[in-house]
Each structure stands twice: as structure tokens, then as C-alpha cells.
Amino acid sequence: MKIIANGVTNLTDARYFAAMGVDWIGFDMGTDSPLSIEHVIAFSDWVEGPLFYLDVRGRPEEQIAEMLGSFQADGLRTEEGVSLPHYAGKIISVRQNSDIVNDHADILIYSFEEWQQIISNNEAIVAEDAWVAVDNANEYRSLNTSIDRIMGIVVSGGDEEKTGLKPYDDLDEIMELVNG
């Protein structure tokens, strides 16, 4: 089972997820993010293994292009209509409420609720590279009957209590089940 760690905004999360063997780390680079591209470069130097993507929703194309000039991201999560003709990495999108945010996405992330609805209605999956976001071990366990239909799961980073201090109890339980 592959894992995407989404919404990473601190080195503590980046190091935790890399140590847990995730396949992708997504850095939150939205307009409200505390991160700069210099932070991302430093974080990526501290961790080995995963591919990195930038969540640049809310950023104009010029800022995205400037970030990519400093950091060669393996993937981007952008808003519909953003055109980066020279970008060769993966495009990541999310499907919510039956709407696909970017229908040219290479990786499509389903919310847990959306995925449950698709499975219960026996709907077709609209992406070859489908992932499901889970918040806890119970959600992961409930994927059991449809696990063969997805590429992997998506977990999220979060805020630290203070620099370097953060509980990972919920994530540890998910990681144990996945890596079990």
C-alpha cells in the first residue's frame, strides 16, 4: 500500500513521514502557508526516500513558476485552469462531491466520504491512479473491501504543539496497519 502525506508545513512532519516510508510528501504552499520555498528546499535536504509535491492552490502562475525555478517538485496540486506548459511532473487533484477539480490530473485523491459513496453505488472510478484520504485507523480498515481498487491512501500533516513536539498516535496506528 502506497502513502501520500499531504499538507506538511513543518520539518517534524516531513521527518516523521519519511521515516515511516511514505511515497510522497506534499508541502502546503498555499497563500496562508507558513512555508517558503526555502523551507521546502531545506526540508527536502533533511529527508530521503519520498517524492515531493507542492500544493500551490491559490498561487498565481508566475509564483508557481518561480517556485519551480528553485525547487524541482515531482508533483503539483493546482487549481483548475493553471497552465504551466513546461512542467513535466505529476498533476494532483481531489474529487469532492462528484466534481473533479482538475480533469487532467495524473493522481486523483478521493475524500473518504466520496470514496464510500462510489463503492456503495458501485460507480466507476474515474482515475487510473486513485487514492483515498483517511483520517484514522477505522477509515483505513473500512477500505478493506475496496483496497484493490486504489493506488494508496492519503494522510495529513498538522500543526506542532511547539517546534519538534507533536503527538502521532492516530498516524502511528494507521502506519502500523499499512506497514503491518
C-alpha positions in Angstrom: 0.0 0.0 0.0 1.4 3.4 -1.0 1.0 6.5 1.1 0.8 10.2 0.3 1.5 12.6 3.3 -0.4 15.8 2.5 -0.4 19.3 4.0 3.1 19.1 5.5 4.2 22.5 6.9 7.0 21.6 9.3 10.2 19.6 9.5 8.9 17.4 12.3 6.1 16.0 9.9 8.5 15.7 7.0 11.0 13.6 9.0 8.2 11.5 10.6 6.6 10.7 7.2 10.0 9.9 5.6 10.9 7.6 8.5 7.5 5.8 8.0 8.3 5.2 4.4 5.7 7.3 2.7 5.9 7.5 -1.1 5.0 11.2 -1.5 5.3 14.3 0.8 3.1 17.2 -0.1 4.2 20.6 1.1 1.4 23.2 1.7 2.5 26.2 -0.3 -0.9 27.9 -0.4 -1.2 31.6 0.3 -1.8 31.1 4.0 1.0 28.6 4.4 3.9 29.4 6.9 6.3 27.8 4.4 8.6 29.5 1.9 10.2 27.6 -1.0 13.5 27.9 1.0 11.8 25.9 3.8 10.8 23.2 1.4 14.3 23.0 -0.1 15.8 22.7 3.5 13.2 20.1 4.5 13.8 18.0 1.4 17.5 18.0 2.2 16.7 16.6 5.6 14.7 13.6 4.4 15.3 10.8 1.9 13.1 8.5 0.0 9.8 10.1 -0.8 8.9 12.1 -3.9 7.8 15.7 -3.2 5.0 17.8 -4.4 3.8 21.4 -3.8 0.2 22.2 -3.0 0.1 25.6 -4.7 -3.6 26.2 -4.8 -4.3 29.9 -4.6 -1.0 30.9 -6.1 -0.8 32.7 -9.5 1.1 31.0 -12.3 4.1 33.4 -12.0 4.7 32.5 -8.4 4.3 28.8 -9.1 6.8 29.1 -12.0 9.2 31.0 -9.6 8.9 28.2 -7.0 9.6 25.6 -9.7 12.7 27.5 -10.7 14.1 27.0 -7.2 12.7 23.5 -6.5 12.1 20.7 -8.9 8.9 19.3 -7.5 7.8 15.8 -8.6 4.2 16.9 -8.5 1.9 19.9 -8.2 -1.6 20.3 -6.8 -3.0 23.3 -8.5 -6.4 24.8 -9.2 -8.3 24.3 -12.4 -7.1 26.4 -15.3 -3.5 26.9 -14.1 -1.3 26.5 -17.2 2.4 25.5 -16.8 3.3 24.3 -20.2 6.9 23.4 -19.4 6.1 21.5 -16.2 6.8 17.8 -16.6 5.8 16.4 -13.2 2.6 14.8 -12.0 -0.6 16.9 -11.5 -2.5 16.0 -8.4 -6.2 16.8 -7.9 -9.0 16.0 -5.5 -12.5 14.7 -6.2 -15.2 16.1 -3.9 -19.0 16.0 -4.3 -18.7 14.2 -7.6 -16.7 17.1 -9.1 -13.1 16.6 -10.3 -11.1 19.7 -9.5 -8.7 19.0 -12.4 -9.8 16.5 -15.0 -6.2 16.4 -16.4 -4.8 15.0 -13.1 -2.3 12.2 -13.0 -3.2 11.5 -9.4 -6.7 11.8 -8.2 -7.4 11.9 -4.5 -10.9 10.9 -3.3 -12.2 12.2 0.1 -13.1 9.2 2.3 -16.8 10.1 2.1 -16.7 10.4 -1.7 -15.0 7.0 -1.9 -17.6 5.4 0.3 -20.3 6.7 -1.9 -18.6 5.5 -5.0 -18.2 2.0 -3.6 -21.8 1.8 -2.2 -23.2 2.9 -5.5 -20.8 0.6 -7.5 -19.7 3.6 -9.6 -16.8 3.6 -12.0 -13.5 5.0 -10.8 -12.6 8.0 -13.0 -8.8 7.8 -12.5 -6.2 5.2 -13.1 -4.1 6.5 -10.2 -6.8 6.8 -7.5 -6.0 7.5 -3.8 -8.3 7.8 -0.7 -7.8 10.3 2.1 -8.2 8.7 5.6 -8.1 10.4 8.9 -7.9 7.5 11.3 -7.4 3.7 11.5 -11.1 2.9 11.4 -11.4 4.6 8.0 -8.4 2.7 6.8 -9.9 -0.6 8.0 -13.2 0.1 6.2 -11.3 0.3 2.9 -10.6 -3.4 3.2 -13.3 -4.5 0.6 -12.1 -1.9 -2.0 -8.3 -1.7 -1.3 -7.5 -3.5 -4.6 -9.2 -0.6 -6.5 -6.9 2.2 -5.2 -3.2 3.0 -5.5 -2.9 4.1 -1.9 -4.0 6.3 0.9 -3.5 9.9 1.8 -2.8 11.1 5.4 -2.3 14.6 6.6 0.3 16.5 8.5 -0.7 19.1 11.0 0.5 21.7 13.5 3.1 21.1 16.1 2.4 21.8 19.8 5.8 23.5 19.7 8.8 23.1 17.4 9.8 19.5 17.3 6.9 18.3 19.5 3.9 16.6 18.1 1.9 13.5 19.0 1.5 11.0 16.3 -0.8 8.4 18.0 -3.5 8.4 15.3 -1.0 8.3 12.4 1.1 5.6 14.2 -2.0 3.4 14.3 -2.6 3.9 10.5 1.0 3.3 9.7 1.1 0.1 11.7 -1.9 -1.2 9.8 -0.4 -0.3 6.4 3.1 -1.5 7.1 1.9 -4.3 9.4 
